[in-house]
């Protein structure tokens, strides 16, 4: 069986290729759909620049769906984006 000699230059080249491949994996992962992000009422009000009453009306009339965990109301970022796209003028 023949012995293979690995030089420091070979190791450096391997490291460079490995780091490049890993960065490509991370970059390709960012192009996919991001994980669902949940926002609290205060964050939604700040994002949409609306009052607590307006946000409550959006919930009541079904324009914006929500999830309640205990006393905290959460809104899916995707739902907010859909409402914005639907009302785009």
The first five atom37 places (N, CA, C, CB, O) and aatype in JSON, in Angstrom:
{
  "aatype": [20, 20, 20, 20, 20, 20, 20, 20, 20, 20, 20, 20, 20, 20, 20, 20, 20, 20, 20, 20, 20, 20, 20, 20, 20, 20, 20, 20, 20, 20, 20, 20, 20, 20, 20, 20, 20, 20, 20, 20, 20, 20, 20, 20, 20, 20, 20, 20, 20, 20, 20, 20, 20, 20, 20, 20, 20, 20, 20, 20, 20, 20, 20, 20, 20, 20, 20, 20, 20, 20, 20, 20, 20, 20, 20, 20, 20, 20, 20, 20, 20, 20, 20, 20, 20, 20, 20, 20, 20],
  "atom_mask": [
    [1, 1, 1, 1, 1],
    [1, 1, 1, 1, 1],
    [1, 1, 1, 1, 1],
    [1, 1, 1, 1, 1],
    [1, 1, 1, 1, 1],
    [1, 1, 1, 1, 1],
    [1, 1, 1, 1, 1],
    [1, 1, 1, 1, 1],
    [1, 1, 1, 1, 1],
    [1, 1, 1, 1, 1],
    [1, 1, 1, 1, 1],
    [1, 1, 1, 1, 1],
    [1, 1, 1, 1, 1],
    [1, 1, 1, 1, 1],
    [1, 1, 1, 1, 1],
    [1, 1, 1, 1, 1],
    [1, 1, 1, 1, 1],
    [1, 1, 1, 1, 1],
    [1, 1, 1, 1, 1],
    [1, 1, 1, 1, 1],
    [1, 1, 1, 1, 1],
    [1, 1, 1, 1, 1],
    [1, 1, 1, 1, 1],
    [1, 1, 1, 1, 1],
    [1, 1, 1, 1, 1],
    [1, 1, 1, 1, 1],
    [1, 1, 1, 1, 1],
    [1, 1, 1, 1, 1],
    [1, 1, 1, 1, 1],
    [1, 1, 1, 1, 1],
    [1, 1, 1, 1, 1],
    [1, 1, 1, 1, 1],
    [1, 1, 1, 1, 1],
    [1, 1, 1, 1, 1],
    [1, 1, 1, 1, 1],
    [1, 1, 1, 1, 1],
    [1, 1, 1, 1, 1],
    [1, 1, 1, 1, 1],
    [1, 1, 1, 1, 1],
    [1, 1, 1, 1, 1],
    [1, 1, 1, 1, 1],
    [1, 1, 1, 1, 1],
    [1, 1, 1, 1, 1],
    [1, 1, 1, 1, 1],
    [1, 1, 1, 1, 1],
    [1, 1, 1, 1, 1],
    [1, 1, 1, 1, 1],
    [1, 1, 1, 1, 1],
    [1, 1, 1, 1, 1],
    [1, 1, 1, 1, 1],
    [1, 1, 1, 1, 1],
    [1, 1, 1, 1, 1],
    [1, 1, 1, 1, 1],
    [1, 1, 1, 1, 1],
    [1, 1, 1, 1, 1],
    [1, 1, 1, 1, 1],
    [1, 1, 1, 1, 1],
    [1, 1, 1, 1, 1],
    [1, 1, 1, 1, 1],
    [1, 1, 1, 1, 1],
    [1, 1, 1, 1, 1],
    [1, 1, 1, 1, 1],
    [1, 1, 1, 1, 1],
    [1, 1, 1, 1, 1],
    [1, 1, 1, 1, 1],
    [1, 1, 1, 1, 1],
    [1, 1, 1, 1, 1],
    [1, 1, 1, 1, 1],
    [1, 1, 1, 1, 1],
    [1, 1, 1, 1, 1],
    [1, 1, 1, 1, 1],
    [1, 1, 1, 1, 1],
    [1, 1, 1, 1, 1],
    [1, 1, 1, 1, 1],
    [1, 1, 1, 1, 1],
    [1, 1, 1, 1, 1],
    [1, 1, 1, 1, 1],
    [1, 1, 1, 1, 1],
    [1, 1, 1, 1, 1],
    [1, 1, 1, 1, 1],
    [1, 1, 1, 1, 1],
    [1, 1, 1, 1, 1],
    [1, 1, 1, 1, 1],
    [1, 1, 1, 1, 1],
    [1, 1, 1, 1, 1],
    [1, 1, 1, 1, 1],
    [1, 1, 1, 1, 1],
    [1, 1, 1, 1, 1],
    [1, 1, 1, 1, 1]
  ],
  "atom_positions": [
    [[0.84, -1.17, 0.0], [0.0, 0.0, 0.0], [0.9, 1.24, 0.0], [-0.96, -0.01, 1.22], [1.83, 1.34, 0.8]],
    [[0.6, 2.18, -0.9], [1.43, 3.36, -1.06], [1.06, 4.41, -0.01], [1.29, 3.94, -2.48], [-0.12, 4.59, 0.3]],
    [[2.04, 5.08, 0.51], [1.83, 6.14, 1.5], [1.58, 7.45, 0.77], [3.05, 6.26, 2.46], [2.21, 7.75, -0.24]],
    [[0.65, 8.23, 1.32], [0.35, 9.54, 0.76], [0.84, 10.6, 1.74], [-1.18, 9.71, 0.48], [0.54, 10.55, 2.93]],
    [[1.6, 11.52, 1.23], [2.14, 12.58, 2.07], [1.27, 13.82, 1.93], [3.62, 12.9, 1.7], [0.98, 14.27, 0.82]],
    [[0.84, 14.35, 3.07], [0.01, 15.55, 3.08], [0.86, 16.7, 3.59], [-1.27, 15.35, 3.97], [1.46, 16.63, 4.66]],
    [[0.9, 17.76, 2.81], [1.72, 18.92, 3.17], [0.84, 19.98, 3.84], [2.42, 19.52, 1.92], [-0.38, 19.89, 3.84]],
    [[1.5, 20.98, 4.42], [0.77, 22.1, 5.02], [-0.05, 22.84, 3.96], [1.74, 23.07, 5.7], [-1.15, 23.33, 4.25]],
    [[0.47, 22.91, 2.76], [-0.27, 23.56, 1.67], [-1.55, 22.78, 1.34], [0.62, 23.68, 0.4], [-2.59, 23.38, 1.07]],
    [[-1.49, 21.46, 1.37], [-2.68, 20.63, 1.16], [-3.72, 20.89, 2.25], [-2.3, 19.13, 1.13], [-4.91, 21.02, 1.96]],
    [[-3.26, 20.96, 3.49], [-4.18, 21.21, 4.6], [-4.82, 22.59, 4.49], [-3.45, 21.08, 5.94], [-6.01, 22.76, 4.74]],
    [[-4.02, 23.58, 4.11], [-4.54, 24.93, 3.94], [-5.58, 24.96, 2.83], [-3.4, 25.92, 3.65], [-6.63, 25.59, 2.97]],
    [[-5.31, 24.3, 1.74], [-6.24, 24.23, 0.62], [-7.54, 23.54, 1.05], [-5.6, 23.5, -0.57], [-8.63, 23.99, 0.69]],
    [[-7.42, 22.46, 1.81], [-8.59, 21.73, 2.3], [-9.43, 22.62, 3.21], [-8.15, 20.46, 3.05], [-10.66, 22.65, 3.1]],
    [[-8.76, 23.35, 4.09], [-9.47, 24.24, 5.01], [-10.22, 25.31, 4.24], [-8.48, 24.9, 6.0], [-11.38, 25.6, 4.55]],
    [[-9.59, 25.9, 3.24], [-10.23, 26.94, 2.44], [-11.46, 26.4, 1.72], [-9.23, 27.51, 1.43], [-12.51, 27.04, 1.72]],
    [[-11.33, 25.23, 1.13], [-12.46, 24.63, 0.43], [-13.59, 24.28, 1.4], [-12.01, 23.37, -0.33], [-14.77, 24.47, 1.09]],
    [[-13.23, 23.77, 2.56], [-14.23, 23.39, 3.56], [-15.0, 24.61, 4.05], [-13.56, 22.67, 4.74], [-16.22, 24.58, 4.15]],
    [[-14.29, 25.69, 4.36], [-14.94, 26.91, 4.82], [-15.85, 27.5, 3.73], [-13.89, 27.95, 5.23], [-16.93, 28.02, 4.02]],
    [[-15.41, 27.42, 2.49], [-16.23, 27.91, 1.38], [-17.51, 27.08, 1.27], [-15.44, 27.85, 0.06], [-18.59, 27.65, 1.11]],
    [[-17.39, 25.76, 1.36], [-18.56, 24.88, 1.27], [-19.54, 25.15, 2.42], [-18.13, 23.41, 1.29], [-20.75, 25.18, 2.21]],
    [[-19.02, 25.34, 3.61], [-19.88, 25.62, 4.76], [-20.59, 26.96, 4.58], [-19.06, 25.63, 6.06], [-21.78, 27.07, 4.87]],
    [[-19.88, 27.97, 4.11], [-20.52, 29.28, 3.9], [-21.59, 29.18, 2.82], [-19.46, 30.34, 3.52], [-22.61, 29.87, 2.91]],
    [[-21.39, 28.36, 1.81], [-22.4, 28.17, 0.77], [-23.65, 27.52, 1.35], [-21.84, 27.32, -0.37], [-24.77, 27.86, 0.96]],
    [[-23.47, 26.58, 2.27], [-24.61, 25.94, 2.91], [-25.43, 26.94, 3.72], [-24.15, 24.8, 3.81], [-26.66, 26.94, 3.66]],
    [[-24.74, 27.8, 4.47], [-25.44, 28.8, 5.26], [-26.13, 29.82, 4.37], [-24.47, 29.5, 6.21], [-27.26, 30.21, 4.65]],
    [[-25.48, 30.25, 3.3], [-26.06, 31.23, 2.4], [-27.26, 30.65, 1.67], [-25.03, 31.72, 1.41], [-28.25, 31.36, 1.47]],
    [[-27.21, 29.41, 1.27], [-28.35, 28.8, 0.58], [-29.51, 28.63, 1.54], [-27.97, 27.45, -0.04], [-30.66, 28.69, 1.12]],
    [[-29.24, 28.42, 2.82], [-30.28, 28.3, 3.82], [-31.01, 29.6, 4.04], [-29.71, 27.82, 5.11], [-32.19, 29.59, 4.41]],
    [[-30.35, 30.74, 3.83], [-30.98, 32.04, 4.02], [-31.95, 32.36, 2.9], [-29.94, 33.13, 4.12], [-32.85, 33.18, 3.08]],
    [[-31.79, 31.73, 1.75], [-32.65, 32.01, 0.62], [-33.97, 31.25, 0.72], [-31.95, 31.66, -0.67], [-34.93, 31.59, 0.03]],
    [[-34.02, 30.24, 1.55], [-35.26, 29.52, 1.75], [-36.18, 30.34, 2.63], [-35.0, 28.13, 2.36], [-35.76, 31.34, 3.22]],
    [[-37.41, 29.93, 2.72], [-38.39, 30.65, 3.52], [-37.97, 30.66, 4.99], [-39.79, 30.01, 3.35], [-37.67, 29.6, 5.55]],
    [[-37.94, 31.84, 5.62], [-37.53, 31.89, 7.02], [-38.55, 31.21, 7.91], [-37.31, 33.34, 7.46], [-39.72, 31.08, 7.56]],
    [[-38.09, 30.79, 9.05], [-38.99, 30.16, 10.02], [-40.04, 31.18, 10.46], [-38.2, 29.62, 11.25], [-39.78, 32.38, 10.5]],
    [[-41.2, 30.68, 10.77], [-42.3, 31.55, 11.19], [-41.89, 32.32, 12.44], [-43.58, 30.74, 11.44], [-41.42, 31.75, 13.42]],
    [[-42.09, 33.62, 12.38], [-41.76, 34.47, 13.52], [-43.05, 34.97, 14.14], [-40.84, 35.66, 13.09], [-43.96, 35.41, 13.43]],
    [[-43.13, 34.9, 15.43], [-44.31, 35.35, 16.16], [-44.01, 36.68, 16.83], [-44.74, 34.29, 17.21], [-42.97, 36.85, 17.47]],
    [[-44.95, 37.61, 16.69], [-44.79, 38.94, 17.26], [-45.86, 39.19, 18.31], [-44.86, 40.02, 16.16], [-46.99, 38.71, 18.18]],
    [[-45.5, 39.92, 19.35], [-46.46, 40.32, 20.37], [-47.22, 41.55, 19.88], [-45.75, 40.6, 21.73], [-46.83, 42.2, 18.91]],
    [[-48.31, 41.86, 20.56], [-49.18, 42.97, 20.16], [-48.4, 44.29, 20.04], [-50.31, 43.14, 21.17], [-48.58, 45.03, 19.08]],
    [[-47.56, 44.57, 21.01], [-46.81, 45.82, 20.99], [-45.93, 45.92, 19.74], [-45.94, 45.94, 22.25], [-45.84, 46.98, 19.12]],
    [[-45.29, 44.8, 19.38], [-44.44, 44.8, 18.19], [-45.25, 45.03, 16.92], [-43.67, 43.48, 18.09], [-44.82, 45.73, 16.01]],
    [[-46.43, 44.43, 16.86], [-47.3, 44.59, 15.69], [-47.78, 46.04, 15.6], [-48.51, 43.62, 15.76], [-47.79, 46.62, 14.51]],
    [[-48.18, 46.61, 16.73], [-48.63, 48.01, 16.73], [-47.52, 48.94, 16.25], [-49.1, 48.43, 18.13], [-47.78, 49.88, 15.49]],
    [[-46.29, 48.7, 16.69], [-45.17, 49.54, 16.27], [-44.87, 49.34, 14.79], [-43.92, 49.23, 17.11], [-44.57, 50.29, 14.07]],
    [[-44.96, 48.1, 14.33], [-44.67, 47.79, 12.94], [-45.69, 48.45, 12.01], [-44.67, 46.28, 12.72], [-45.32, 49.03, 10.99]],
    [[-46.97, 48.35, 12.37], [-48.03, 48.89, 11.52], [-48.39, 50.33, 11.85], [-49.25, 48.03, 11.64], [-49.16, 50.96, 11.14]],
    [[-47.81, 50.85, 12.95], [-48.09, 52.22, 13.4], [-49.59, 52.41, 13.61], [-47.56, 53.26, 12.38], [-50.21, 53.32, 13.06]],
    [[-50.16, 51.52, 14.44], [-51.58, 51.57, 14.75], [-51.78, 51.56, 16.27], [-52.33, 50.39, 14.08], [-50.87, 51.24, 17.03]],
    [[-52.98, 51.93, 16.68], [-53.3, 51.98, 18.1], [-53.75, 50.6, 18.59], [-54.41, 53.04, 18.38], [-54.06, 49.72, 17.78]],
    [[-53.78, 50.41, 19.92], [-54.28, 49.14, 20.46], [-55.72, 48.84, 20.01], [-54.21, 49.17, 21.98], [-56.05, 47.69, 19.74]],
    [[-56.56, 49.87, 19.92], [-57.93, 49.68, 19.48], [-58.03, 49.21, 18.05], [-58.7, 50.95, 19.64], [-58.85, 48.35, 17.72]],
    [[-57.19, 49.78, 17.19], [-57.18, 49.37, 15.78], [-56.74, 47.92, 15.66], [-56.27, 50.28, 14.95], [-57.3, 47.16, 14.87]],
    [[-55.74, 47.54, 16.41], [-55.28, 46.15, 16.38], [-56.38, 45.21, 16.87], [-54.02, 45.98, 17.24], [-56.57, 44.13, 16.32]],
    [[-57.1, 45.64, 17.9], [-58.21, 44.84, 18.4], [-59.29, 44.69, 17.33], [-58.81, 45.47, 19.68], [-59.84, 43.6, 17.16]],
    [[-59.59, 45.76, 16.61], [-60.58, 45.7, 15.52], [-60.13, 44.74, 14.41], [-60.82, 47.1, 14.94], [-60.95, 44.0, 13.86]],
    [[-58.85, 44.76, 14.09], [-58.34, 43.83, 13.08], [-58.51, 42.38, 13.52], [-56.86, 44.12, 12.79], [-58.78, 41.5, 12.7]],
    [[-58.35, 42.13, 14.82], [-58.57, 40.78, 15.36], [-60.04, 40.4, 15.31], [-58.06, 40.69, 16.8], [-60.4, 39.31, 14.87]],
    [[-60.89, 41.32, 15.76], [-62.32, 41.05, 15.87], [-62.95, 40.78, 14.5], [-63.03, 42.21, 16.55], [-63.73, 39.84, 14.34]],
    [[-62.6, 41.61, 13.51], [-63.23, 41.44, 12.19], [-62.55, 40.36, 11.34], [-63.22, 42.76, 11.44], [-62.95, 40.13, 10.2]],
    [[-61.53, 39.7, 11.9], [-60.9, 38.58, 11.21], [-59.85, 38.96, 10.18], [-61.93, 37.78, 10.54], [-59.37, 38.1, 9.45]],
    [[-59.5, 40.23, 10.11], [-58.48, 40.68, 9.17], [-57.12, 40.11, 9.53], [-58.42, 42.21, 9.12], [-56.33, 39.76, 8.65]],
    [[-56.85, 40.03, 10.81], [-55.56, 39.56, 11.29], [-55.78, 38.48, 12.35], [-54.71, 40.73, 11.87], [-56.35, 38.74, 13.41]],
    [[-55.34, 37.27, 12.04], [-55.52, 36.17, 12.99], [-54.44, 36.23, 14.07], [-55.48, 34.8, 12.26], [-53.38, 36.82, 13.87]],
    [[-54.73, 35.61, 15.19], [-53.81, 35.65, 16.31], [-53.88, 34.34, 17.08], [-54.12, 36.83, 17.24], [-54.77, 33.52, 16.87]],
    [[-52.92, 34.17, 17.96], [-52.87, 33.02, 18.86], [-52.67, 33.55, 20.26], [-51.74, 32.02, 18.46], [-51.79, 34.38, 20.5]],
    [[-53.48, 33.06, 21.19], [-53.38, 33.53, 22.56], [-52.75, 32.42, 23.4], [-54.79, 33.93, 23.13], [-53.21, 31.27, 23.39]],
    [[-51.71, 32.77, 24.13], [-51.07, 31.87, 25.08], [-51.14, 32.56, 26.43], [-49.58, 31.51, 24.68], [-50.41, 33.52, 26.69]],
    [[-52.02, 32.07, 27.28], [-52.26, 32.75, 28.55], [-52.87, 34.1, 28.27], [-50.95, 32.9, 29.37], [-53.91, 34.19, 27.62]],
    [[-52.25, 35.15, 28.75], [-52.77, 36.5, 28.52], [-52.02, 37.22, 27.4], [-52.69, 37.31, 29.81], [-52.28, 38.4, 27.14]],
    [[-51.11, 36.54, 26.75], [-50.3, 37.17, 25.7], [-50.84, 36.75, 24.33], [-48.8, 36.78, 25.83], [-51.08, 35.57, 24.08]],
    [[-51.02, 37.74, 23.46], [-51.51, 37.5, 22.11], [-50.34, 37.58, 21.14], [-52.64, 38.52, 21.72], [-49.56, 38.54, 21.16]],
    [[-50.21, 36.56, 20.28], [-49.14, 36.5, 19.3], [-49.73, 36.55, 17.89], [-48.29, 35.23, 19.48], [-50.82, 36.05, 17.63]],
    [[-48.98, 37.17, 16.99], [-49.37, 37.28, 15.59], [-48.23, 36.72, 14.74], [-49.69, 38.76, 15.19], [-47.06, 36.99, 15.0]],
    [[-48.57, 35.94, 13.72], [-47.56, 35.38, 12.83], [-47.11, 36.46, 11.85], [-48.12, 34.13, 12.06], [-47.93, 37.17, 11.28]],
    [[-45.81, 36.56, 11.67], [-45.25, 37.55, 10.74], [-45.82, 37.33, 9.34], [-43.7, 37.46, 10.71], [-46.08, 38.29, 8.61]],
    [[-46.0, 36.08, 8.96], [-46.54, 35.76, 7.64], [-47.96, 36.32, 7.46], [-46.55, 34.23, 7.43], [-48.29, 36.82, 6.39]],
    [[-48.79, 36.25, 8.51], [-50.14, 36.8, 8.44], [-50.11, 38.31, 8.28], [-50.94, 36.43, 9.69], [-50.91, 38.87, 7.53]],
    [[-49.2, 38.96, 8.98], [-49.07, 40.42, 8.87], [-48.64, 40.79, 7.46], [-48.06, 40.96, 9.9], [-49.17, 41.73, 6.87]],
    [[-47.67, 40.05, 6.91], [-47.22, 40.3, 5.54], [-48.36, 40.12, 4.54], [-46.05, 39.36, 5.18], [-48.5, 40.91, 3.6]],
    [[-49.19, 39.08, 4.75], [-50.31, 38.84, 3.85], [-51.34, 39.97, 3.9], [-50.98, 37.52, 4.19], [-51.88, 40.36, 2.87]],
    [[-51.6, 40.49, 5.09], [-52.54, 41.61, 5.23], [-51.98, 42.84, 4.51], [-52.82, 41.94, 6.73], [-52.72, 43.54, 3.83]],
    [[-50.7, 43.09, 4.66], [-50.08, 44.24, 3.99], [-50.14, 44.09, 2.47], [-48.63, 44.4, 4.44], [-50.43, 45.06, 1.76]],
    [[-49.87, 42.89, 1.98], [-49.92, 42.65, 0.52], [-51.34, 42.79, -0.01], [-49.36, 41.25, 0.17], [-51.56, 43.34, -1.09]],
    [[-52.32, 42.28, 0.74], [-53.71, 42.33, 0.32], [-54.23, 43.77, 0.24], [-54.57, 41.51, 1.27], [-55.09, 44.07, -0.59]],
    [[-53.71, 44.64, 1.08], [-54.18, 46.03, 1.12], [-53.23, 47.0, 0.43], [-54.37, 46.46, 2.55], [-53.34, 48.21, 0.58]],
    [[-52.3, 46.44, -0.33], [-51.34, 47.28, -1.06], [-52.07, 48.09, -2.12], [-50.22, 46.4, -1.71], [-52.87, 47.57, -2.89]],
    [[-51.78, 49.39, -2.14], [-52.51, 50.25, -3.03], [-51.78, 50.74, -4.2], [-52.99, 51.36, -2.34], [-52.33, 51.48, -5.01]]
  ]
}
